[in-house]
Amino acid sequence: MQAISRLTCGCIPSQYQDSNNVSSGVVSASKLKSNMVKRFNQLEETGQQPHICYQIAVHAGRAGNAISQQAEERLAPELNYSQGYKDLMGITPTSGRSDFDSRQIPESGILNFQSRETGRMVHTAYLHKEGNSLHLVHANGLALDVEFPKNPELQGGAGFHDISTGSDMNLQRYLNKNGLQFHYTKASDLNTNAAR
């Protein structure tokens, strides 16, 4: 029997399905990384690995046990930051923030970056929060990577930055230099929106 994976709108044999269950809670950072590698390799074997930054963010959220399979499936057909994507993410004209403060991140979720001048969405990343640990996971965002003192650790098709302490200024510099604001969507809110 085949299970449908709509990450890239294709079929993945059921043995490749991620067994994570959101109700059991987010995983540790090390488990997130190993899950990312496992999921990416399984998707790559079937030619369905994610390439676009928002696909990678959702892939990371699934591997981190924060985003439900239903949310992943609902987001898959919503390409290029469509209105459906924005609705699922809870992005509105007033939900953007210009100042990043990691203390205001209560749980894992998605960061969507938007130009303050044009309103165009320009990048997406996943924030993985487990206890006091906070990791930024993303792909295809060199302008973001250069704001950190270390190169990202590469795992499962994405770069990882440990932003647990002292990294707010790095993200703030990225926002300021590029004229951006961000929309933070808690994973629980995304899962609720997808279940409607």
C-alpha positions in Angstrom: 0.0 0.0 0.0 1.2 3.5 -0.7 0.8 6.5 1.4 0.5 9.9 -0.2 3.1 12.5 0.6 2.1 15.9 -0.6 5.4 17.5 0.3 6.0 17.5 -3.4 2.6 16.1 -4.5 3.8 12.5 -5.1 3.7 9.0 -3.7 6.1 7.7 -1.1 5.9 4.0 -0.2 4.5 3.6 3.3 7.9 2.4 4.7 9.3 5.9 4.0 6.7 7.7 6.0 7.9 9.6 9.0 6.6 7.8 12.1 6.7 11.0 14.2 3.5 11.8 16.1 3.0 15.5 16.9 1.1 14.6 20.1 4.2 13.1 21.6 6.0 16.5 21.6 9.0 18.0 19.8 12.2 16.0 19.7 15.7 17.0 20.8 17.9 19.0 18.4 20.1 15.9 17.8 17.0 13.8 17.0 15.7 16.6 14.7 19.0 16.4 12.8 18.9 12.6 12.4 15.2 12.7 11.4 16.0 15.4 8.8 18.7 13.2 7.3 16.4 10.1 7.3 13.5 12.0 5.8 15.6 13.7 3.2 17.3 10.5 2.1 14.0 8.7 1.9 12.5 11.5 -0.2 15.6 11.7 -2.4 15.3 8.0 -3.2 12.0 8.7 -4.7 13.0 11.9 -6.4 10.8 14.0 -4.1 13.2 15.8 -1.9 12.3 19.4 -1.0 14.3 22.2 -2.6 12.4 25.4 -1.9 13.0 27.2 1.4 9.3 26.9 2.5 9.3 23.2 1.6 12.5 22.7 3.6 11.0 24.5 6.6 7.9 22.2 6.6 10.2 19.2 6.1 12.2 20.3 9.2 9.0 20.9 11.2 7.8 17.4 10.4 11.2 16.0 11.3 11.1 18.0 14.6 7.7 16.5 15.4 6.1 19.9 15.6 4.2 20.1 12.3 1.4 17.6 11.7 1.2 15.4 8.5 -2.1 17.1 7.8 -0.4 20.6 7.9 2.3 19.3 5.5 -0.3 17.9 3.1 -2.4 21.1 3.2 0.7 23.3 2.5 2.1 21.2 -0.3 -0.1 22.5 -3.1 0.2 26.1 -1.9 3.2 27.3 -4.0 4.9 30.7 -4.2 3.3 32.0 -1.0 -0.2 31.8 -2.3 -3.1 33.2 -0.3 -3.9 29.7 0.8 -0.4 29.4 2.2 -0.7 32.8 4.0 -4.1 31.7 5.4 -2.7 28.5 6.8 0.3 30.4 8.3 -2.0 33.1 9.7 -0.1 35.8 7.8 -2.1 39.0 7.7 -1.2 42.6 6.8 -0.7 43.3 10.5 1.0 40.1 11.7 4.5 41.2 10.7 7.2 42.0 13.3 10.3 44.1 12.7 12.1 43.3 16.0 13.3 39.8 16.7 13.3 38.7 20.3 13.9 35.0 20.9 12.2 35.3 24.3 8.9 35.8 22.4 9.2 32.4 20.7 7.2 30.1 23.0 7.3 27.0 20.7 8.6 25.6 17.5 7.2 27.3 14.4 7.8 28.9 11.0 9.4 32.3 10.2 8.3 33.8 7.0 10.3 36.8 5.9 8.7 39.6 4.0 10.0 42.8 2.3 8.7 45.9 4.2 8.9 47.9 1.0 7.2 45.6 -1.5 5.3 43.2 0.7 6.8 40.3 -1.2 7.7 37.1 0.8 11.4 36.4 0.3 12.4 33.5 2.6 11.1 30.9 5.1 12.8 29.1 7.9 11.8 26.7 10.7 12.5 27.5 14.4 13.0 24.4 16.5 12.4 25.0 20.2 13.0 22.3 22.8 13.4 23.4 26.4 15.9 26.3 26.4 17.3 25.2 23.0 16.4 27.1 19.9 17.6 26.2 16.4 17.1 28.0 13.1 16.8 25.6 10.2 16.6 26.7 6.6 17.9 26.4 3.0 18.7 28.7 0.1 19.3 31.7 2.4 22.9 32.8 2.1 22.0 36.4 3.1 20.8 35.0 6.4 23.7 32.6 6.9 26.3 35.3 6.5 24.9 37.2 9.5 26.0 34.4 11.9 29.6 34.0 13.0 29.8 30.3 12.0 28.7 28.5 8.9 25.6 26.5 9.4 25.8 22.8 10.1 24.3 21.0 7.1 22.0 18.1 7.8 19.1 16.6 5.7 19.0 19.3 3.0 19.2 22.2 5.4 21.5 24.4 7.4 21.2 24.5 11.2 22.2 27.5 13.4 22.0 27.1 17.2 20.5 30.4 18.2 19.9 29.5 21.8 21.9 32.4 23.2 23.2 35.6 21.8 21.9 35.3 18.2 19.0 37.8 18.3 21.3 40.5 17.0 22.3 38.2 14.0 18.7 37.8 13.0 18.0 41.5 13.6 20.9 42.5 11.4 19.5 40.3 8.6 16.1 42.0 9.0 17.6 45.5 9.0 20.1 45.0 6.1 17.5 43.5 3.9 14.5 45.7 4.8 12.5 42.8 6.1 9.9 42.0 8.7 9.0 38.4 9.8 5.8 36.6 10.5 6.1 33.9 13.2 3.6 31.1 13.1 3.5 28.7 16.1 3.5 25.1 15.0 0.3 24.5 17.1 -1.5 27.3 15.3 -0.4 26.0 11.9 -1.7 22.5 12.9 -5.0 24.0 14.1 -5.4 26.0 10.9 -4.7 22.9 8.8 -7.3 20.8 10.7 -10.1 23.3 9.8 
